[in-house]
């Protein structure tokens, strides 16, 4: 009975979450057309709405740990579900993502993603897209922000092992910016797919900065070690059984 009630609350929460996406989009679209600043305001407002409603509707609290980067940096984050995107965009001043090109056609999300400066890329053409973005920044067409990339390339459920892609290292070497790793445990409460959301404390933690200028191999090794170690700690803190999950592997 209790599980059924929680599932129903999750259904109401998810429904209002997507409905309010349209409401906030309607409120902020015209100002966002006039100024990119309002596009960021709309993103921040919506993401904080989701965090607030998650807290009182389904008992899912959220917390940000570590120093939130404010300057022009690369943010390399663990990606477990849509909620880690919400947490990142709720606190980063000017977040922008390396995203799949197909997402630019997604209703609401696609237009706002392009408006805040996200970079749509084809698989295999990432370097070309980044070069174009850097050229635009230098030309003054975009203001520097926090460029977010998911090193494993996709959402990875808790307990699943998936390799880190070398594209993150190539990006780190190419743009010459510090990298701020980020760990999370959101997948324990908010799955990759499905309706049911668990109550608890979802955490996104910004980790110590990896300075620019390091060699790619050393960078990749440290990034994976730091993010996986911290994410495993956060998931264990949330009650996830890491020993039972150890050894589980999902092939590419």
C-alpha positions as CSV (number, residue, x, y, z in Angstrom):
1,X,0.0,0.0,0.0
2,X,2.8,2.4,0.9
3,X,4.7,1.6,-2.2
4,X,1.6,2.2,-4.3
5,X,1.0,5.6,-2.7
6,X,4.7,6.6,-3.4
7,X,4.3,5.5,-7.0
8,X,1.2,7.7,-7.3
9,X,3.0,10.6,-5.8
10,X,5.9,10.1,-8.2
11,X,3.4,10.1,-11.1
12,X,1.9,13.4,-10.0
13,X,5.4,14.8,-9.5
14,X,6.7,13.8,-13.0
15,X,3.5,15.1,-14.6
16,X,3.7,18.5,-13.0
17,X,7.5,18.6,-13.8
18,X,6.9,18.4,-17.5
19,X,3.8,20.6,-17.4
20,X,5.7,23.3,-15.6
21,X,8.5,23.1,-18.2
22,X,6.0,24.4,-20.7
23,X,4.7,27.1,-18.3
24,X,8.2,28.4,-17.5
25,X,9.1,28.3,-21.2
26,X,6.1,30.4,-22.0
27,X,7.0,32.9,-19.3
28,X,10.6,33.3,-20.2
29,X,10.7,32.8,-24.0
30,X,10.1,36.4,-25.1
31,X,12.6,37.9,-22.6
32,X,15.1,35.1,-23.5
33,X,14.8,36.1,-27.2
34,X,15.7,39.7,-26.2
35,X,18.6,38.7,-23.9
36,X,20.4,35.5,-23.3
37,X,20.5,36.5,-19.6
38,X,16.8,35.7,-19.4
39,X,17.3,32.3,-20.9
40,X,19.7,31.4,-18.0
41,X,17.1,32.9,-15.6
42,X,14.5,30.6,-17.0
43,X,16.7,27.5,-16.7
44,X,17.7,28.4,-13.1
45,X,14.0,29.0,-12.1
46,X,12.8,25.8,-13.6
47,X,15.5,23.7,-12.1
48,X,15.0,25.1,-8.7
49,X,11.3,24.5,-9.1
50,X,12.0,20.8,-9.8
51,X,14.2,20.6,-6.7
52,X,11.6,22.3,-4.5
53,X,8.7,20.2,-5.7
54,X,10.8,17.0,-5.4
55,X,11.3,17.8,-1.8
56,X,7.7,18.2,-0.7
57,X,5.9,16.0,-3.3
58,X,8.1,12.8,-3.1
59,X,10.4,13.4,-0.2
60,X,13.5,13.7,-2.4
61,X,15.8,16.4,-0.9
62,X,18.9,17.6,-2.8
63,X,22.2,19.1,-1.7
64,X,25.1,20.7,-3.5
65,X,28.5,20.1,-2.0
66,X,31.9,21.6,-2.8
67,X,32.8,24.9,-4.3
68,X,30.4,25.8,-7.2
69,X,32.6,27.0,-10.2
70,X,31.7,30.4,-11.4
71,X,34.3,31.1,-14.1
72,X,35.1,29.6,-17.5
73,X,35.8,26.0,-16.7
74,X,35.1,22.5,-18.0
75,X,32.8,20.5,-15.7
76,X,33.1,16.7,-16.1
77,X,30.2,15.1,-14.3
78,X,28.9,11.7,-13.4
79,X,25.6,11.2,-15.2
80,X,23.0,8.9,-13.7
81,X,19.6,10.5,-14.5
82,X,17.8,13.7,-15.5
83,X,18.1,14.9,-11.9
84,X,21.8,15.5,-12.0
85,X,21.2,17.8,-15.0
86,X,18.7,19.6,-12.8
87,X,21.1,20.0,-10.0
88,X,24.0,21.2,-12.2
89,X,21.8,23.8,-13.9
90,X,20.3,25.0,-10.7
91,X,23.6,26.3,-9.3
92,X,26.0,26.9,-12.2
93,X,25.8,30.5,-13.3
94,X,26.1,29.9,-17.1
95,X,25.8,26.2,-17.7
96,X,26.1,24.8,-21.2
97,X,26.4,21.2,-22.4
98,X,28.1,19.2,-25.1
99,X,24.9,17.6,-26.4
100,X,23.7,15.2,-29.1
101,X,22.7,17.0,-32.2
102,X,19.3,15.4,-32.3
103,X,18.4,17.1,-29.0
104,X,18.3,20.5,-30.8
105,X,14.9,19.5,-32.2
106,X,13.4,18.5,-28.8
107,X,10.4,20.7,-27.9
108,X,11.3,23.5,-25.5
109,X,14.5,21.9,-24.4
110,X,16.2,22.2,-27.8
111,X,15.5,26.0,-28.2
112,X,16.6,26.8,-24.7
113,X,19.7,24.6,-25.0
114,X,20.8,26.5,-28.1
115,X,19.9,29.9,-26.5
116,X,22.2,29.3,-23.5
117,X,25.0,28.2,-25.8
118,X,25.0,24.4,-25.7
119,X,27.0,22.8,-28.4
120,X,25.2,20.2,-30.6
121,X,27.6,17.7,-32.1
122,X,27.5,14.6,-34.3
123,X,29.2,11.6,-32.9
124,X,32.7,11.6,-34.3
125,X,32.6,15.4,-35.1
126,X,33.0,16.6,-31.5
127,X,36.4,18.3,-32.0
128,X,35.0,20.3,-35.0
129,X,32.1,21.5,-33.0
130,X,34.3,22.6,-30.1
131,X,36.6,24.5,-32.4
132,X,33.6,26.4,-33.7
133,X,32.4,27.2,-30.2
134,X,35.8,28.5,-29.2
135,X,36.0,30.6,-32.3
136,X,32.6,32.1,-31.4
137,X,33.8,32.9,-27.9
138,X,36.9,34.6,-29.2
139,X,34.8,36.7,-31.5
140,X,32.7,37.9,-28.6
141,X,29.5,36.1,-29.7
142,X,29.3,34.1,-26.5
143,X,30.3,34.9,-23.0
144,X,32.4,32.3,-21.2
145,X,30.6,29.8,-19.0
146,X,30.7,26.4,-17.5
147,X,31.0,23.8,-20.3
148,X,29.6,20.5,-19.1
149,X,30.5,17.1,-20.5
150,X,29.7,13.6,-19.3
151,X,32.9,11.5,-19.6
152,X,31.0,8.2,-19.9
153,X,28.9,9.6,-22.7
154,X,25.5,8.6,-21.4
155,X,23.5,8.0,-18.2
156,X,25.0,5.1,-16.2
157,X,22.9,3.5,-13.5
158,X,24.4,2.9,-10.0
159,X,26.6,-0.1,-9.8
160,X,27.2,-0.3,-13.6
161,X,30.8,0.1,-14.9
162,X,31.3,1.9,-18.1
163,X,34.6,3.3,-19.5
164,X,35.4,6.9,-19.7
165,X,35.7,8.2,-23.2
166,X,38.8,9.8,-24.5
167,X,36.8,12.7,-26.0
168,X,36.8,14.3,-22.5
169,X,40.6,14.3,-22.5
170,X,40.8,15.7,-26.0
171,X,38.4,18.5,-24.9
172,X,40.5,19.2,-21.8
173,X,43.6,19.5,-23.9
174,X,42.0,21.6,-26.6
175,X,40.2,24.3,-24.6
176,X,43.0,24.8,-22.1
177,X,40.7,25.4,-19.1
178,X,40.7,24.0,-15.6
179,X,38.4,21.0,-15.1
180,X,36.1,20.6,-12.2
181,X,35.0,17.0,-11.7
182,X,31.5,16.3,-10.2
183,X,30.2,13.2,-8.5
184,X,26.7,12.2,-7.7
185,X,24.3,9.6,-6.2
186,X,21.1,10.8,-7.8
187,X,20.6,7.4,-9.6
188,X,19.9,5.7,-6.3
189,X,16.7,7.8,-6.0
190,X,15.8,8.8,-9.6
191,X,16.3,6.0,-12.2
192,X,17.4,6.4,-15.8
193,X,13.9,5.3,-16.9
194,X,10.5,4.8,-15.2
195,X,8.2,6.8,-13.0
196,X,9.0,5.8,-9.4
197,X,11.2,8.1,-7.4
198,X,12.6,7.2,-4.0
199,X,12.7,9.6,-1.0
200,X,16.1,10.5,0.4
201,X,19.0,12.9,0.0
202,X,20.4,13.3,-3.6
203,X,23.8,14.9,-3.7
204,X,25.9,16.5,-6.4
205,X,29.4,17.2,-5.2
206,X,32.0,19.4,-7.0
207,X,35.4,17.9,-6.5
208,X,38.9,19.6,-6.4
209,X,39.9,21.3,-9.6
210,X,42.2,19.6,-12.1
211,X,44.4,22.4,-13.4
212,X,44.7,23.0,-17.1
213,X,47.9,22.0,-18.9
214,X,48.3,18.4,-17.7
215,X,48.9,15.5,-20.0
216,X,45.8,13.7,-21.4
217,X,46.6,10.3,-20.0
218,X,47.2,11.6,-16.5
219,X,44.1,13.8,-16.7
220,X,41.9,10.8,-17.7
221,X,43.3,8.6,-15.0
222,X,42.7,11.2,-12.3
223,X,39.3,12.2,-13.5
224,X,38.0,8.6,-13.5
225,X,39.5,7.9,-10.1
226,X,38.2,11.1,-8.5
227,X,34.7,10.9,-9.9
228,X,34.1,7.2,-9.4
229,X,35.6,7.2,-5.8
230,X,33.4,10.1,-4.8
231,X,30.3,8.8,-6.5
232,X,30.7,5.4,-4.9
233,X,31.1,7.1,-1.5
234,X,27.9,9.2,-2.1
235,X,25.9,6.1,-3.2
236,X,27.1,4.2,-0.2
237,X,26.0,7.1,2.0
238,X,22.6,6.9,0.4
239,X,22.3,3.2,1.3
240,X,23.2,1.7,-2.0
241,X,24.9,-1.8,-1.7
242,X,28.2,-1.3,-3.5
243,X,29.5,-4.8,-2.7
244,X,26.5,-6.4,-4.3
245,X,26.8,-4.2,-7.3
246,X,30.6,-4.7,-7.6
247,X,31.6,-6.5,-10.8
248,X,28.5,-5.5,-12.8
249,X,29.5,-4.4,-16.3
250,X,27.5,-3.0,-19.1
251,X,29.2,-3.2,-22.5
252,X,29.2,-0.3,-24.9
